[in-house]
Every structure is written in C-alpha cells, then in structure tokens.
Amino acid sequence: MRKVNLSDAEWKIMNLLWEQAPRTMTQITNTLKPETGWTKHTVISFLKRMEEKGALHYKEGERAKLYYPDMEREEAALQETEDFLGRVFQGRMGMMLNTMVQQKALSEEDMEELRKILEQAGEDGKE
C-alpha cells in the first residue's frame, strides 16, 4: 500500500470524488466554494498536488479533465488512523480508548458498537 498524506483540504476533494467520480475541476470548485471560498485556481493547485502524490488522476474529457480517485476511502482512512495513533498514542489503540473512556468521550452507543466490533473480530479469528 503506497503512503499518501492528505491535508484537510485534500480530504474535502477526495470525499467528493469518493461520492461521485469523475468530476471536473469546475464541478469540484462549484461544490466546495460555498463552504471554502476556493477559486478555480486554488482547486487547480490542489488537484495538481494531489495528482503528484498519487491520490488521483485525470482523463481528458470532451471539454474538461475528468478527475478520478486513485485510492479507496478505506485505504486513506486506515493510513490516517495509523498516523494519528502513532503520533498521539505511540501506536497503541488501548491507550487511545482508555483516554476516551476517562474523558467520557464515548457514549453508551459508541461502547456498544465497540463491543460488537470486538465480538465479531473474535468470532472471525476462530474460523
């Protein structure tokens, strides 16, 4: 798996492409402008940098370049999670969960979801 570090701004663009691809630069700009205020020149800069990183590619369309993601959302999320755990919790999931429990950052619903995930993981490991 190749390593691609995405900035917060690049995540916004990738989320659009994961929702629907291909998209043109104009479509991306028009969708994000109300939230970000980005101009087409800003979006072009991001798209070029993201292409250089290997996060996306384009194909020439009839009137405009069509942009496609080169990585799956799950792949990017896993990389981001591993980076976060490494930076903040020395790579230890238990330390992160303990911190969240101590800070009461987990709702009953969150804890139930975690129980189910762990139970499923235990069942999958037995097969």
N, CA, C and O atoms as CSV, one atom per row, in Angstrom:
chain,resi,resn,atom,element,x,y,z
A,1,MET,N,N,0.857,-1.173,0.000
A,1,MET,CA,C,0.000,0.000,0.000
A,1,MET,C,C,0.905,1.238,0.000
A,1,MET,O,O,1.774,1.373,0.861
A,2,ARG,N,N,0.704,2.119,-0.943
A,2,ARG,CA,C,1.515,3.328,-1.005
A,2,ARG,C,C,1.032,4.327,0.035
A,2,ARG,O,O,-0.146,4.344,0.395
A,3,LYS,N,N,1.935,5.145,0.508
A,3,LYS,CA,C,1.630,6.136,1.540
A,3,LYS,C,C,1.293,7.467,0.887
A,3,LYS,O,O,2.111,8.029,0.158
A,4,VAL,N,N,0.095,7.973,1.143
A,4,VAL,CA,C,-0.327,9.269,0.622
A,4,VAL,C,C,-0.878,10.076,1.794
A,4,VAL,O,O,-1.918,9.738,2.359
A,5,ASN,N,N,-0.170,11.142,2.149
A,5,ASN,CA,C,-0.644,12.023,3.216
A,5,ASN,C,C,-1.542,13.102,2.615
A,5,ASN,O,O,-1.118,13.866,1.748
A,6,LEU,N,N,-2.775,13.152,3.084
A,6,LEU,CA,C,-3.728,14.138,2.591
A,6,LEU,C,C,-3.904,15.253,3.618
A,6,LEU,O,O,-4.048,14.993,4.813
A,7,SER,N,N,-3.892,16.486,3.144
A,7,SER,CA,C,-4.195,17.625,4.012
A,7,SER,C,C,-5.708,17.677,4.227
A,7,SER,O,O,-6.458,16.965,3.560
A,8,ASP,N,N,-6.149,18.514,5.150
A,8,ASP,CA,C,-7.594,18.667,5.379
A,8,ASP,C,C,-8.303,19.105,4.104
A,8,ASP,O,O,-9.388,18.615,3.791
A,9,ALA,N,N,-7.692,20.021,3.375
A,9,ALA,CA,C,-8.289,20.492,2.118
A,9,ALA,C,C,-8.384,19.356,1.099
A,9,ALA,O,O,-9.394,19.219,0.409
A,10,GLU,N,N,-7.346,18.556,1.010
A,10,GLU,CA,C,-7.353,17.447,0.051
A,10,GLU,C,C,-8.397,16.398,0.417
A,10,GLU,O,O,-8.975,15.762,-0.464
A,11,TRP,N,N,-8.640,16.214,1.717
A,11,TRP,CA,C,-9.706,15.297,2.141
A,11,TRP,C,C,-11.056,15.771,1.600
A,11,TRP,O,O,-11.881,14.950,1.200
A,12,LYS,N,N,-11.287,17.070,1.584
A,12,LYS,CA,C,-12.555,17.594,1.062
A,12,LYS,C,C,-12.739,17.196,-0.403
A,12,LYS,O,O,-13.823,16.781,-0.812
A,13,ILE,N,N,-11.690,17.325,-1.168
A,13,ILE,CA,C,-11.758,16.977,-2.592
A,13,ILE,C,C,-11.922,15.474,-2.764
A,13,ILE,O,O,-12.745,15.026,-3.562
A,14,MET,N,N,-11.146,14.693,-2.020
A,14,MET,CA,C,-11.246,13.241,-2.140
A,14,MET,C,C,-12.643,12.752,-1.751
A,14,MET,O,O,-13.188,11.857,-2.396
A,15,ASN,N,N,-13.223,13.336,-0.696
A,15,ASN,CA,C,-14.583,12.927,-0.300
A,15,ASN,C,C,-15.576,13.150,-1.428
A,15,ASN,O,O,-16.475,12.333,-1.629
A,16,LEU,N,N,-15.427,14.240,-2.166
A,16,LEU,CA,C,-16.300,14.474,-3.323
A,16,LEU,C,C,-16.101,13.396,-4.381
A,16,LEU,O,O,-17.065,12.877,-4.943
A,17,LEU,N,N,-14.842,13.066,-4.644
A,17,LEU,CA,C,-14.561,12.062,-5.682
A,17,LEU,C,C,-14.999,10.674,-5.245
A,17,LEU,O,O,-15.425,9.877,-6.080
A,18,TRP,N,N,-14.904,10.368,-3.963
A,18,TRP,CA,C,-15.386,9.072,-3.489
A,18,TRP,C,C,-16.904,8.994,-3.572
A,18,TRP,O,O,-17.458,7.920,-3.807
A,19,GLU,N,N,-17.574,10.112,-3.384
A,19,GLU,CA,C,-19.033,10.132,-3.512
A,19,GLU,C,C,-19.461,9.938,-4.956
A,19,GLU,O,O,-20.408,9.206,-5.245
A,20,GLN,N,N,-18.750,10.605,-5.861
A,20,GLN,CA,C,-19.092,10.513,-7.281
A,20,GLN,C,C,-17.875,10.897,-8.119
A,20,GLN,O,O,-17.329,11.994,-7.997
A,21,ALA,N,N,-17.480,9.983,-8.953
A,21,ALA,CA,C,-16.383,10.248,-9.893
A,21,ALA,C,C,-16.823,9.748,-11.255
A,21,ALA,O,O,-17.565,8.769,-11.336
A,22,PRO,N,N,-16.393,10.383,-12.308
A,22,PRO,CA,C,-15.462,11.509,-12.309
A,22,PRO,C,C,-16.179,12.828,-12.052
A,22,PRO,O,O,-17.402,12.937,-12.144
A,23,ARG,N,N,-15.357,13.825,-11.725
A,23,ARG,CA,C,-15.827,15.206,-11.590
A,23,ARG,C,C,-14.817,16.104,-12.296
A,23,ARG,O,O,-13.628,15.794,-12.368
A,24,THR,N,N,-15.307,17.200,-12.803
A,24,THR,CA,C,-14.417,18.175,-13.423
A,24,THR,C,C,-13.945,19.168,-12.351
A,24,THR,O,O,-14.503,19.230,-11.256
A,25,MET,N,N,-12.921,19.931,-12.685
A,25,MET,CA,C,-12.429,20.974,-11.784
A,25,MET,C,C,-13.545,21.964,-11.469
A,25,MET,O,O,-13.675,22.407,-10.328
A,26,THR,N,N,-14.345,22.313,-12.462
A,26,THR,CA,C,-15.449,23.258,-12.259
A,26,THR,C,C,-16.486,22.680,-11.305
A,26,THR,O,O,-16.978,23.393,-10.431
A,27,GLN,N,N,-16.824,21.411,-11.454
A,27,GLN,CA,C,-17.789,20.781,-10.551
A,27,GLN,C,C,-17.258,20.769,-9.116
A,27,GLN,O,O,-17.992,21.050,-8.169
A,28,ILE,N,N,-15.988,20.443,-8.970
A,28,ILE,CA,C,-15.376,20.421,-7.640
A,28,ILE,C,C,-15.400,21.824,-7.037
A,28,ILE,O,O,-15.779,22.003,-5.880
A,29,THR,N,N,-14.998,22.806,-7.823
A,29,THR,CA,C,-14.973,24.191,-7.348
A,29,THR,C,C,-16.366,24.657,-6.936
A,29,THR,O,O,-16.547,25.205,-5.849
A,30,ASN,N,N,-17.346,24.439,-7.806
A,30,ASN,CA,C,-18.709,24.893,-7.525
A,30,ASN,C,C,-19.296,24.220,-6.285
A,30,ASN,O,O,-20.062,24.840,-5.547
A,31,THR,N,N,-18.940,22.957,-6.052
A,31,THR,CA,C,-19.457,22.243,-4.883
A,31,THR,C,C,-18.816,22.752,-3.595
A,31,THR,O,O,-19.492,22.905,-2.577
A,32,LEU,N,N,-17.506,23.015,-3.644
A,32,LEU,CA,C,-16.786,23.396,-2.429
A,32,LEU,C,C,-16.760,24.899,-2.146
A,32,LEU,O,O,-16.499,25.309,-1.015
A,33,LYS,N,N,-17.025,25.712,-3.148
A,33,LYS,CA,C,-16.907,27.173,-2.974
A,33,LYS,C,C,-17.764,27.733,-1.836
A,33,LYS,O,O,-17.268,28.562,-1.073
A,34,PRO,N,N,-19.025,27.321,-1.687
A,34,PRO,CA,C,-19.820,27.885,-0.581
A,34,PRO,C,C,-19.206,27.616,0.796
A,34,PRO,O,O,-19.286,28.457,1.692
A,35,GLU,N,N,-18.602,26.456,0.957
A,35,GLU,CA,C,-18.014,26.073,2.248
A,35,GLU,C,C,-16.616,26.655,2.444
A,35,GLU,O,O,-16.262,27.069,3.548
A,36,THR,N,N,-15.818,26.687,1.365
A,36,THR,CA,C,-14.406,27.024,1.487
A,36,THR,C,C,-14.026,28.396,0.929
A,36,THR,O,O,-13.050,29.005,1.366
A,37,GLY,N,N,-14.809,28.873,-0.041
A,37,GLY,CA,C,-14.464,30.117,-0.716
A,37,GLY,C,C,-13.371,29.948,-1.766
A,37,GLY,O,O,-12.861,30.937,-2.294
A,38,TRP,N,N,-13.009,28.703,-2.073
A,38,TRP,CA,C,-11.928,28.441,-3.027
A,38,TRP,C,C,-12.300,28.878,-4.435
A,38,TRP,O,O,-13.437,28.702,-4.873
A,39,THR,N,N,-11.330,29.449,-5.137
A,39,THR,CA,C,-11.477,29.784,-6.547
A,39,THR,C,C,-11.013,28.595,-7.375
A,39,THR,O,O,-10.466,27.627,-6.845
A,40,LYS,N,N,-11.237,28.680,-8.676
A,40,LYS,CA,C,-10.787,27.592,-9.552
A,40,LYS,C,C,-9.270,27.456,-9.515
A,40,LYS,O,O,-8.750,26.350,-9.662
A,41,HIS,N,N,-8.553,28.559,-9.321
A,41,HIS,CA,C,-7.086,28.499,-9.271
A,41,HIS,C,C,-6.605,27.729,-8.041
A,41,HIS,O,O,-5.622,26.992,-8.107
A,42,THR,N,N,-7.299,27.906,-6.934
A,42,THR,CA,C,-6.973,27.163,-5.715
A,42,THR,C,C,-7.213,25.678,-5.928
A,42,THR,O,O,-6.371,24.852,-5.573
A,43,VAL,N,N,-8.358,25.335,-6.506
A,43,VAL,CA,C,-8.695,23.928,-6.755
A,43,VAL,C,C,-7.704,23.317,-7.735
A,43,VAL,O,O,-7.283,22.176,-7.545
A,44,ILE,N,N,-7.325,24.040,-8.766
A,44,ILE,CA,C,-6.335,23.536,-9.723
A,44,ILE,C,C,-5.027,23.210,-9.003
A,44,ILE,O,O,-4.409,22.180,-9.271
A,45,SER,N,N,-4.610,24.077,-8.097
A,45,SER,CA,C,-3.376,23.839,-7.345
A,45,SER,C,C,-3.481,22.564,-6.514
A,45,SER,O,O,-2.560,21.747,-6.501
A,46,PHE,N,N,-4.608,22.398,-5.820
A,46,PHE,CA,C,-4.810,21.183,-5.031
A,46,PHE,C,C,-4.805,19.941,-5.916
A,46,PHE,O,O,-4.155,18.947,-5.594
A,47,LEU,N,N,-5.528,19.998,-7.027
A,47,LEU,CA,C,-5.622,18.839,-7.913
A,47,LEU,C,C,-4.250,18.447,-8.458
A,47,LEU,O,O,-3.931,17.261,-8.538
A,48,LYS,N,N,-3.447,19.427,-8.828
A,48,LYS,CA,C,-2.110,19.135,-9.334
A,48,LYS,C,C,-1.255,18.478,-8.253
A,48,LYS,O,O,-0.574,17.486,-8.513
A,49,ARG,N,N,-1.292,19.027,-7.054
A,49,ARG,CA,C,-0.506,18.456,-5.950
A,49,ARG,C,C,-0.978,17.041,-5.620
A,49,ARG,O,O,-0.162,16.157,-5.357
A,50,MET,N,N,-2.287,16.828,-5.636
A,50,MET,CA,C,-2.834,15.514,-5.325
A,50,MET,C,C,-2.470,14.494,-6.399
A,50,MET,O,O,-2.236,13.323,-6.099
A,51,GLU,N,N,-2.423,14.938,-7.636
A,51,GLU,CA,C,-2.004,14.055,-8.728
A,51,GLU,C,C,-0.543,13.645,-8.524
A,51,GLU,O,O,-0.188,12.481,-8.712
A,52,GLU,N,N,0.300,14.606,-8.138
A,52,GLU,CA,C,1.717,14.317,-7.894
A,52,GLU,C,C,1.893,13.337,-6.741
A,52,GLU,O,O,2.825,12.533,-6.750
A,53,LYS,N,N,1.016,13.394,-5.756
A,53,LYS,CA,C,1.068,12.490,-4.609
A,53,LYS,C,C,0.571,11.087,-4.949
A,53,LYS,O,O,0.860,10.130,-4.230
A,54,GLY,N,N,-0.173,10.968,-6.040
A,54,GLY,CA,C,-0.747,9.672,-6.396
A,54,GLY,C,C,-2.125,9.443,-5.809
A,54,GLY,O,O,-2.592,8.305,-5.758
A,55,ALA,N,N,-2.789,10.509,-5.363
A,55,ALA,CA,C,-4.123,10.375,-4.779
A,55,ALA,C,C,-5.212,10.330,-5.838
A,55,ALA,O,O,-6.270,9.741,-5.617
A,56,LEU,N,N,-4.959,10.949,-6.992
A,56,LEU,CA,C,-5.965,10.976,-8.051
A,56,LEU,C,C,-5.282,11.085,-9.407
A,56,LEU,O,O,-4.081,11.334,-9.511
A,57,HIS,N,N,-6.086,10.890,-10.432
A,57,HIS,CA,C,-5.612,11.080,-11.810
A,57,HIS,C,C,-6.753,11.681,-12.618
A,57,HIS,O,O,-7.895,11.752,-12.165
A,58,TYR,N,N,-6.413,12.106,-13.817
A,58,TYR,CA,C,-7.457,12.646,-14.690
A,58,TYR,C,C,-7.355,12.013,-16.062
A,58,TYR,O,O,-6.315,11.502,-16.477
A,59,LYS,N,N,-8.477,12.071,-16.740
A,59,LYS,CA,C,-8.552,11.695,-18.147
A,59,LYS,C,C,-9.114,12.898,-18.884
A,59,LYS,O,O,-9.950,13.633,-18.358
A,60,GLU,N,N,-8.652,13.083,-20.086
A,60,GLU,CA,C,-9.166,14.194,-20.891
A,60,GLU,C,C,-10.594,13.884,-21.311
A,60,GLU,O,O,-10.859,12.848,-21.922
A,61,GLY,N,N,-11.507,14.783,-20.982
A,61,GLY,CA,C,-12.889,14.663,-21.410
A,61,GLY,C,C,-13.096,15.473,-22.671
A,61,GLY,O,O,-12.144,16.013,-23.234
A,62,GLU,N,N,-14.319,15.559,-23.107
A,62,GLU,CA,C,-14.621,16.340,-24.313
A,62,GLU,C,C,-14.300,17.814,-24.115
A,62,GLU,O,O,-13.730,18.450,-25.001
A,63,ARG,N,N,-14.664,18.360,-22.959
A,63,ARG,CA,C,-14.465,19.786,-22.704
A,63,ARG,C,C,-13.537,20.067,-21.533
A,63,ARG,O,O,-12.981,21.160,-21.433
A,64,ALA,N,N,-13.364,19.095,-20.649
A,64,ALA,CA,C,-12.577,19.336,-19.437
A,64,ALA,C,C,-11.959,18.031,-18.949
A,64,ALA,O,O,-12.389,16.942,-19.328
A,65,LYS,N,N,-10.959,18.161,-18.116
A,65,LYS,CA,C,-10.351,16.988,-17.484
A,65,LYS,C,C,-11.349,16.380,-16.511
A,65,LYS,O,O,-12.073,17.086,-15.809
A,66,LEU,N,N,-11.368,15.061,-16.490
A,66,LEU,CA,C,-12.235,14.324,-15.581
A,66,LEU,C,C,-11.357,13.682,-14.511
A,66,LEU,O,O,-10.455,12.906,-14.825
A,67,TYR,N,N,-11.623,14.007,-13.247
A,67,TYR,CA,C,-10.787,13.554,-12.138
A,67,TYR,C,C,-11.381,12.329,-11.456
A,67,TYR,O,O,-12.586,12.249,-11.217
A,68,TYR,N,N,-10.492,11.366,-11.146
A,68,TYR,CA,C,-10.847,10.094,-10.516
A,68,TYR,C,C,-9.933,9.862,-9.313
A,68,TYR,O,O,-8.759,10.229,-9.358
A,69,PRO,N,N,-10.447,9.260,-8.241
A,69,PRO,CA,C,-9.570,8.922,-7.114
A,69,PRO,C,C,-8.692,7.723,-7.472
A,69,PRO,O,O,-9.119,6.833,-8.207
A,70,ASP,N,N,-7.471,7.705,-6.954
A,70,ASP,CA,C,-6.560,6.581,-7.169
A,70,ASP,C,C,-6.398,5.736,-5.910
A,70,ASP,O,O,-5.580,4.817,-5.874
A,71,MET,N,N,-7.169,6.045,-4.894
A,71,MET,CA,C,-7.132,5.251,-3.674
A,71,MET,C,C,-8.546,5.146,-3.132
A,71,MET,O,O,-9.388,6.015,-3.358
A,72,GLU,N,N,-8.784,4.069,-2.418
A,72,GLU,CA,C,-10.100,3.855,-1.810
A,72,GLU,C,C,-10.186,4.647,-0.508
A,72,GLU,O,O,-9.180,4.892,0.159
A,73,ARG,N,N,-11.408,5.041,-0.163
A,73,ARG,CA,C,-11.639,5.767,1.094
A,73,ARG,C,C,-11.094,4.969,2.279
A,73,ARG,O,O,-10.462,5.537,3.169
A,74,GLU,N,N,-11.334,3.664,2.295
A,74,GLU,CA,C,-10.895,2.821,3.404
A,74,GLU,C,C,-9.377,2.827,3.530
A,74,GLU,O,O,-8.848,2.852,4.642
A,75,GLU,N,N,-8.672,2.805,2.401
A,75,GLU,CA,C,-7.208,2.845,2.405
A,75,GLU,C,C,-6.714,4.160,3.015
A,75,GLU,O,O,-5.806,4.157,3.846
A,76,ALA,N,N,-7.305,5.266,2.609
A,76,ALA,CA,C,-6.914,6.580,3.132
A,76,ALA,C,C,-7.250,6.688,4.622
A,76,ALA,O,O,-6.459,7.225,5.397
A,77,ALA,N,N,-8.406,6.185,5.021
A,77,ALA,CA,C,-8.812,6.245,6.428
A,77,ALA,C,C,-7.870,5.411,7.292
A,77,ALA,O,O,-7.508,5.831,8.392
A,78,LEU,N,N,-7.473,4.243,6.812
A,78,LEU,CA,C,-6.543,3.403,7.558
A,78,LEU,C,C,-5.204,4.108,7.738
A,78,LEU,O,O,-4.648,4.106,8.837
A,79,GLN,N,N,-4.684,4.707,6.679
A,79,GLN,CA,C,-3.422,5.440,6.780
A,79,GLN,C,C,-3.533,6.585,7.783
A,79,GLN,O,O,-2.641,6.786,8.606
A,80,GLU,N,N,-4.619,7.324,7.709
A,80,GLU,CA,C,-4.825,8.456,8.615
A,80,GLU,C,C,-4.918,7.979,10.054
A,80,GLU,O,O,-4.357,8.605,10.952
A,81,THR,N,N,-5.617,6.883,10.279
A,81,THR,CA,C,-5.768,6.331,11.629
A,81,THR,C,C,-4.429,5.873,12.179
A,81,THR,O,O,-4.095,6.157,13.329
A,82,GLU,N,N,-3.666,5.168,11.365
A,82,GLU,CA,C,-2.355,4.690,11.802
A,82,GLU,C,C,-1.424,5.865,12.110
A,82,GLU,O,O,-0.689,5.831,13.097
A,83,ASP,N,N,-1.453,6.893,11.277
A,83,ASP,CA,C,-0.631,8.079,11.521
A,83,ASP,C,C,-1.023,8.752,12.833
A,83,ASP,O,O,-0.161,9.117,13.633
A,84,PHE,N,N,-2.328,8.914,13.050
A,84,PHE,CA,C,-2.827,9.551,14.266
A,84,PHE,C,C,-2.423,8.750,15.502
A,84,PHE,O,O,-1.898,9.309,16.465
A,85,LEU,N,N,-2.668,7.443,15.472
A,85,LEU,CA,C,-2.309,6.606,16.617
A,85,LEU,C,C,-0.807,6.679,16.897
A,85,LEU,O,O,-0.389,6.758,18.052
A,86,GLY,N,N,-0.015,6.653,15.854
A,86,GLY,CA,C,1.434,6.727,16.015
A,86,GLY,C,C,1.883,8.047,16.617
A,86,GLY,O,O,2.714,8.067,17.525
A,87,ARG,N,N,1.342,9.142,16.120
A,87,ARG,CA,C,1.726,10.480,16.594
A,87,ARG,C,C,1.279,10.741,18.022
A,87,ARG,O,O,2.049,11.247,18.838
A,88,VAL,N,N,0.041,10.397,18.321
A,88,VAL,CA,C,-0.571,10.828,19.575
A,88,VAL,C,C,-0.494,9.768,20.672
A,88,VAL,O,O,-0.331,10.110,21.843
A,89,PHE,N,N,-0.610,8.491,20.314
A,89,PHE,CA,C,-0.717,7.425,21.315
A,89,PHE,C,C,0.351,6.339,21.152
A,89,PHE,O,O,0.146,5.195,21.557
A,90,GLN,N,N,1.482,6.703,20.562
A,90,GLN,CA,C,2.575,5.753,20.334
A,90,GLN,C,C,2.100,4.457,19.664
A,90,GLN,O,O,2.659,3.384,19.893
A,91,GLY,N,N,1.060,4.579,18.833
A,91,GLY,CA,C,0.558,3.428,18.093
A,91,GLY,C,C,-0.314,2.490,18.900
A,91,GLY,O,O,-0.639,1.399,18.431
A,92,ARG,N,N,-0.700,2.887,20.098
A,92,ARG,CA,C,-1.435,1.984,20.989
A,92,ARG,C,C,-2.925,2.340,21.035
A,92,ARG,O,O,-3.316,3.371,21.581
A,93,MET,N,N,-3.721,1.486,20.466
A,93,MET,CA,C,-5.167,1.668,20.445
A,93,MET,C,C,-5.740,1.674,21.858
A,93,MET,O,O,-6.638,2.460,22.163
A,94,GLY,N,N,-5.222,0.800,22.721
A,94,GLY,CA,C,-5.701,0.731,24.096
A,94,GLY,C,C,-5.529,2.053,24.823
A,94,GLY,O,O,-6.405,2.477,25.578
A,95,MET,N,N,-4.389,2.704,24.591
A,95,MET,CA,C,-4.137,3.993,25.231
A,95,MET,C,C,-5.157,5.029,24.760
A,95,MET,O,O,-5.647,5.834,25.552
A,96,MET,N,N,-5.470,5.001,23.474
A,96,MET,CA,C,-6.449,5.943,22.948
A,96,MET,C,C,-7.826,5.686,23.557
A,96,MET,O,O,-8.503,6.618,23.989
A,97,LEU,N,N,-8.234,4.424,23.588
A,97,LEU,CA,C,-9.551,4.094,24.136
A,97,LEU,C,C,-9.628,4.432,25.621
A,97,LEU,O,O,-10.647,4.941,26.088
A,98,ASN,N,N,-8.563,4.154,26.363
A,98,ASN,CA,C,-8.537,4.478,27.780
A,98,ASN,C,C,-8.705,5.987,27.987
A,98,ASN,O,O,-9.448,6.416,28.869
A,99,THR,N,N,-8.020,6.780,27.179
A,99,THR,CA,C,-8.144,8.236,27.260
A,99,THR,C,C,-9.573,8.670,26.981
A,99,THR,O,O,-10.113,9.531,27.676
A,100,MET,N,N,-10.184,8.076,25.968
A,100,MET,CA,C,-11.560,8.443,25.615
A,100,MET,C,C,-12.531,8.056,26.726
A,100,MET,O,O,-13.470,8.800,27.010
A,101,VAL,N,N,-12.316,6.903,27.358
A,101,VAL,CA,C,-13.185,6.476,28.452
A,101,VAL,C,C,-13.016,7.420,29.640
A,101,VAL,O,O,-14.000,7.852,30.238
A,102,GLN,N,N,-11.765,7.738,29.979
A,102,GLN,CA,C,-11.514,8.630,31.113
A,102,GLN,C,C,-12.132,10.013,30.892
A,102,GLN,O,O,-12.604,10.644,31.838
A,103,GLN,N,N,-12.127,10.475,29.656
A,103,GLN,CA,C,-12.676,11.798,29.337
A,103,GLN,C,C,-14.179,11.754,29.061
A,103,GLN,O,O,-14.798,12.766,28.731
A,104,LYS,N,N,-14.747,10.556,29.206
A,104,LYS,CA,C,-16.177,10.351,28.952
A,104,LYS,C,C,-16.557,10.790,27.531
A,104,LYS,O,O,-17.615,11.374,27.296
A,105,ALA,N,N,-15.655,10.485,26.601
A,105,ALA,CA,C,-15.858,10.852,25.199
A,105,ALA,C,C,-16.646,9.789,24.436
A,105,ALA,O,O,-17.028,10.004,23.286
A,106,LEU,N,N,-16.889,8.643,25.073
A,106,LEU,CA,C,-17.636,7.566,24.421
A,106,LEU,C,C,-19.036,7.480,25.016
A,106,LEU,O,O,-19.208,7.405,26.233
A,107,SER,N,N,-20.025,7.492,24.138
A,107,SER,CA,C,-21.401,7.322,24.588
A,107,SER,C,C,-21.675,5.827,24.792
A,107,SER,O,O,-20.879,4.975,24.398
A,108,GLU,N,N,-22.795,5.538,25.404
A,108,GLU,CA,C,-23.202,4.124,25.552
A,108,GLU,C,C,-23.307,3.466,24.181
A,108,GLU,O,O,-22.930,2.307,24.005
A,109,GLU,N,N,-23.824,4.217,23.215
A,109,GLU,CA,C,-23.957,3.705,21.850
A,109,GLU,C,C,-22.585,3.386,21.250
A,109,GLU,O,O,-22.409,2.357,20.597
A,110,ASP,N,N,-21.619,4.276,21.477
A,110,ASP,CA,C,-20.257,4.030,20.989
A,110,ASP,C,C,-19.670,2.770,21.616
A,110,ASP,O,O,-19.059,1.952,20.927
A,111,MET,N,N,-19.859,2.618,22.927
A,111,MET,CA,C,-19.303,1.448,23.620
A,111,MET,C,C,-19.965,0.161,23.140
A,111,MET,O,O,-19.300,-0.864,22.990
A,112,GLU,N,N,-21.264,0.213,22.901
A,112,GLU,CA,C,-21.965,-0.975,22.385
A,112,GLU,C,C,-21.441,-1.335,21.001
A,112,GLU,O,O,-21.239,-2.509,20.690
A,113,GLU,N,N,-21.225,-0.326,20.181
A,113,GLU,CA,C,-20.671,-0.563,18.842
A,113,GLU,C,C,-19.286,-1.197,18.938
A,113,GLU,O,O,-18.970,-2.114,18.180
A,114,LEU,N,N,-18.461,-0.717,19.864
A,114,LEU,CA,C,-17.128,-1.307,20.065
A,114,LEU,C,C,-17.226,-2.762,20.522
A,114,LEU,O,O,-16.477,-3.616,20.047
A,115,ARG,N,N,-18.150,-3.044,21.445
A,115,ARG,CA,C,-18.341,-4.426,21.899
A,115,ARG,C,C,-18.669,-5.343,20.716
A,115,ARG,O,O,-18.103,-6.428,20.579
A,116,LYS,N,N,-19.583,-4.890,19.874
A,116,LYS,CA,C,-19.975,-5.698,18.715
A,116,LYS,C,C,-18.800,-5.904,17.760
A,116,LYS,O,O,-18.610,-7.001,17.236
A,117,ILE,N,N,-18.023,-4.868,17.537
A,117,ILE,CA,C,-16.853,-4.976,16.654
A,117,ILE,C,C,-15.867,-5.995,17.219
A,117,ILE,O,O,-15.348,-6.835,16.484
A,118,LEU,N,N,-15.608,-5.919,18.532
A,118,LEU,CA,C,-14.658,-6.838,19.156
A,118,LEU,C,C,-15.187,-8.270,19.161
A,118,LEU,O,O,-14.432,-9.215,18.932
A,119,GLU,N,N,-16.483,-8.428,19.421
A,119,GLU,CA,C,-17.085,-9.763,19.371
A,119,GLU,C,C,-16.955,-10.357,17.977
A,119,GLU,O,O,-16.600,-11.526,17.828
A,120,GLN,N,N,-17.242,-9.556,16.959
A,120,GLN,CA,C,-17.136,-10.029,15.572
A,120,GLN,C,C,-15.700,-10.389,15.238
A,120,GLN,O,O,-15.442,-11.401,14.585
A,121,ALA,N,N,-14.774,-9.570,15.681
A,121,ALA,CA,C,-13.360,-9.846,15.422
A,121,ALA,C,C,-12.948,-11.155,16.095
A,121,ALA,O,O,-12.181,-11.934,15.528
A,122,GLY,N,N,-13.455,-11.394,17.301
A,122,GLY,CA,C,-13.156,-12.649,17.996
A,122,GLY,C,C,-13.732,-13.845,17.280
A,122,GLY,O,O,-13.087,-14.889,17.194
A,123,GLU,N,N,-14.944,-13.708,16.764
A,123,GLU,CA,C,-15.573,-14.799,16.023
A,123,GLU,C,C,-14.839,-15.063,14.717
A,123,GLU,O,O,-14.643,-16.216,14.333
A,124,ASP,N,N,-14.428,-13.988,14.029
A,124,ASP,CA,C,-13.696,-14.146,12.762
A,124,ASP,C,C,-12.360,-14.825,12.992
A,124,ASP,O,O,-11.891,-15.574,12.136
A,125,GLY,N,N,-11.735,-14.572,14.148
A,125,GLY,CA,C,-10.430,-15.165,14.442
A,125,GLY,C,C,-10.514,-16.650,14.748
A,125,GLY,O,O,-9.513,-17.359,14.642
A,126,LYS,N,N,-11.701,-17.137,15.129
A,126,LYS,CA,C,-11.898,-18.542,15.459
A,126,LYS,C,C,-12.089,-19.407,14.234
A,126,LYS,O,O,-11.922,-20.625,14.294
A,127,GLU,N,N,-12.438,-18.787,13.131
A,127,GLU,CA,C,-12.754,-19.549,11.912
A,127,GLU,C,C,-11.511,-20.051,11.232
A,127,GLU,O,O,-11.598,-20.709,10.195
